[in-house]
Amino acid sequence: MNGEHGDEVPGIAGIAIRRAERGDLVGTMNVLDTALLAIGAPTVRERIEAGTVFVAIENGRVRGALVLSEALGEDSDVEIEAVAVRRRYRRRGIASALVERARRESERALIAEFDGRVRPFYETLGFQVRPTDDGRFRGHSANDRNE
């Protein structure tokens, strides 16, 4: 069933996942800024226009957001640049639903670079996680359609 013109999150009444629209920029930036993620409004605006931002919506308000990079080449992976959920909506499966929607809509594998505190999140979603030289982690999730 579609709610607020998107896929409803299983087990969470009233939350829908969809591609961001121009009018979602301010709400998306509020979610990302609150999570202290270093991604600017001009980049997010570009990604919305490119169709690579997904939002979790409840009652017309952005409760979570995921921003993908633009693929650089036909065979390149797509990077999750940012994913965040408002604090009071966390631990309900919204971030997982955002990643799953991005994975479903992407023609390419998803990758992400992140701190150790979110490693279990990415591993739960099936990402193959490896440490990087700078103490962070990099996860790779093959797109099921391309495996």
Buried (B, 14 or more C-beta within 10 A) or exposed (E): EEBBEBBBBEEBEEBBBBBBBEEBBEBBBBBBBEBEBEBEEEBBBBBBEEEBBBBBBBEEBBBBBBBBBEBEEEEEBBBBBBBBBBEEBBEBBBBBBBBBBBBEBBEBBBBBEBEEEBBEBBEEBBBEBEEEEEEEBBBBBBBEEEE
